Amino acid sequence: MFDQNTLQALLWAALGCGFTWLMTTAGAAVVFFFRSDRKLTHHIFLGFAAGVMIAASMWSLLNPAIEQASEMGQVAWVPAAGGFLLGVGFLIILDSLLPHLHAEADEAEGIQTSWKRTTLLVSAVTLHNIPEGMSVGLLFAMAAQATGAEGSAYLGMAFALAIGIGLQNFPEGAAVSLPLAREGLSRRRAFVMGSLSGIVEPIFGIAVVLVSGWIQPFMPWLLSFAAGAMIYVVVEELIPEAHLGEHSNVGTLGVITGFVIMMVLDVALG
């Protein structure tokens, strides 16, 4: 059986990751009201997601990783840098192996497969939802294990991260369902697949909490691991796609807006 701290963390993670998935689902529901997505809006939302993930990686993941490593008597930069690079390496491997297709691309990435184009489109978003779910689960696990002011601070950061990721998941859900509808899927099926692209977040968030008792000594490494994975997604996918075509400055403004909102959430709630 689980102890009280683990049960509390499971409840928090279920609520936090459930919210992020709900926002993905709400975004996917846009397909019932619009026939297609506009590239300008799409670029703004991609930039916004990038800004949220950059700020979350810094304030919600790397800073706690450095602080906790110091409290454990470790050389603080070692797990921060080491875990960060491992996260980048992990996403490079996934990116190389998992078949996926970006919305404005013609050729799929990853190993060759007979998957349909629609499945590949969903796979592309599912790929970077994994570190997002891990990040939320890790912070809620830390909040449950800590006590007093430290526990409250971690809890605030966890909820701030869940809110920030939820905000950027809304346009992300639309960015899945609308292209799927454009590919010829019915609106109902496009909505379902758009929603399911976010289900990995509660799965991985809760999974991290379930093993948190065994991974406690490695928590600084795991936090920075999640940060590295998120930054890889930002640099490899979100920012380049946000600046495709004309008026690329809207993508930049999206990044800045997302960064500021996530920073404010983290400071206000943490």
N, C-alpha and C positions, 0 to 999 in steps of 0.2 A: 504493500500500500504506500501511497505518497504521503509525505509529511505535510504539515500545514502550509509551510512556505511554498512548496511545490504546487499545492492545490491553488494557493492564492495567485501564483505566477501563471498557472494554466488559465485561470479565470480571466486575468488581465490580458494575457496574450490572445485568448479567444475573442475578447471584446475588441482589442486593438486591431488585430489582424482581420477580424470579422468586419470591422468598419472599413478597412482598406479594400477588402473584397467587395463590400457593399457599394463603395464608390466606383469601383471598376464596373460593377453591374449597372449602376445608374448611368455611367457614361456610355456603356454599350446600348442602353435603351434609347439613346439619341437616334439610332437607326430607324425607329418607328416614326420619327418626326421630320427627318431630312433624308433626301435621296443620295446625297454625295457630300464628301468633305471638301472644304476649300483649302487649297495649299497654304495660303497666307495664315489662316487660323491654325492649321496643322503645325506650321513652323513655330508659331508663338507658343503653342502647347508643348512642343518638344523642348524648346528653350526653357520653358517654365519647369518642366520635369528635371532638366539638367541642373538648373539652379538649386532646386530643392535637394537633389541628391548630393551636390557638392557641399552645401551647408550642413546637411545631415551627416555626411562623412566626417566633417571637421569637428562640429560641436557635439554631436550625439554619439560618435563612435571613436574617433581618434583621441579626443581629449579624455574621455573616460578610460580608454585603454592605457594612456600614459599615466593618469592619476592612479589607477588601480595597480599598475606595474610598480610604481614607486612605493605604494603602501605595502606591497609584497616583498619589498627589498630588492627588486630586480633593477637592472639598468633600463630605465624607462624607454629609451629609444629603440632598444633591441626588439621587443615584441611589437612595438608600433610599426617599425620599418619592416621587420620580418613577416609579420602577419599581413601587412599591406601588400607586399610582393607576392605572398602565397595566394592571396585573394585574386590578384591580377592574373597570376599563372593559372589558377583554377578556371577563371572565366575565359582565358585564351584557349584552354583545352576544350571547354564546353562549346565555345564559339566555333572551334575547328571540327568538332565531332557531331554536334547536334544539327541536323538539317533545319534550316530556317531561311525565311525570305523577308526582306524589308519591303514596306509598302510601295516605295517608288523605285524598286530595283527590278531587273528583268531576270537575273540569274540567282539561284539559291546558293547559300553558303553551307559549309559543313560537308559531311560525307554524302555521296550520291545516294539518292533514294527514289522510290516510286511514289512518295507522298504527293498528294494533290497540292496545288498552289495555295488553296485556302488553308490547308493544314500547316503549310510552311509559314504562312503569315501569322497564324496564332502562335506557332513555336517561337518566332522571333521575340514576341512580347513576353511569353512565358519564361524565356531564358533569363531576362534581367529582373523578373519578379522574385526569383529565388533569393538573391542577397537582400532584397527589401524585406521579405518575410523573416529571414534570419536575423536581421538587424533589430526589428521590433521585438522578436522573441527573446533575444539576448538581453536587451535593456530591461524588459519586464522580469526576466529571471534574476538579474542583478538587483532590481528594486526589491524583490521578495527576499533575497538573501541578506541585504543590508538592513541596518537598523537606524532609527532616529532620523536626524537631518539628512544623512547620506542616503538613506532609503527613500526619503521624500524627494530628494533631488533626482535620483535615478528614475523614480516613478514619473516625475514631471517631464524628464527628457524622453521617457518612453512614450508618454501620451503625445508630446509635441511631435515626435517622429512619426507616430501613427497618423496624426492629423495631417502633417506635411505630406506624407506618402499618399494618404487618402485623397488630398487635394489634387495631386498630380496624377492619380489613378483615374480620375473622372475623364479627363481628355484622352487618357491612354485607352480606356475602354471604348471610347468613340473611335479612336484611331485604329482599333481592331475591327469593330462591327461594320463601320462604313465602307472600308475597302472590301470586306467580305461580301457585302451587299452589291458592291460595284462589280465583283467577280461573278455575280449571278446567283448567289445564295438567297433563299427567302429571307425576309426581314427577321422572322422568328428564329431561324437557324443561325443567322448572323449574330443576333442578340445572345443566344445561348453560348455560342463559341467565344464571343467577346467576354462574356461573364466568366466562363471557365478558364480563360487565360490568366485570371487573377487568383484562381483557387490555390495555386502553389504557395501563396503568401501565408494563409492560415496553416497550411500543411507544414511548411518549414518552420514557421514561427512556433507552433505548438511542439514540433519535434525537438527543437532546440531546448525548450523548457523541460521536456521529458528527460533529456540527458544532462541537464544543467548541473545536477549533483555530482556527476562524474567529471565534468569538464571545467569545474570551478577554477582549478589552478591555471587553466589555459585561457581564461576569460579575456585577458588583455590581447592575446593572440587572435582570438575569434572576433573580437570587436574590430580590430584593425584589418582582419581578413575580410569582414563584411564591407568595410570602408574601401579596401582595394578593389573588391569586386564591383562596387557601385561606381567608383571613379573610372574603372575600365569601360563600363557601359556608357558613361557620360562622354568620355573622350573618343571611344570607338564608334558609337552610334548616334547618340542624341545630338551633340553639338554639330557634327558634320551634316546630319540630316536637317537640322534646324536652319542651316545656312545654304541650302540648295536653292538655285534659281535667283530671281530678282528679289530686291528688298530684303536682303539678308540681315539688315539691322533689326528687323522685328524679332528674329531669333535671339539676337544679342539682348534686346530689351526683355525678352521672355526669361532668359537666364538670370538677368539682374533681378527681375521681379520675384522669381522663385527663390533665389538666394536670400533676398531681404526678408521675405515672408517666413521662410524656414528659420532664419536667424532670430527673428523677433519671437516666433513661437517657442524656440528653444530657450531663449533668455527669459521670456515671460513665464513659462511653465516650469522651467528647470531651476 
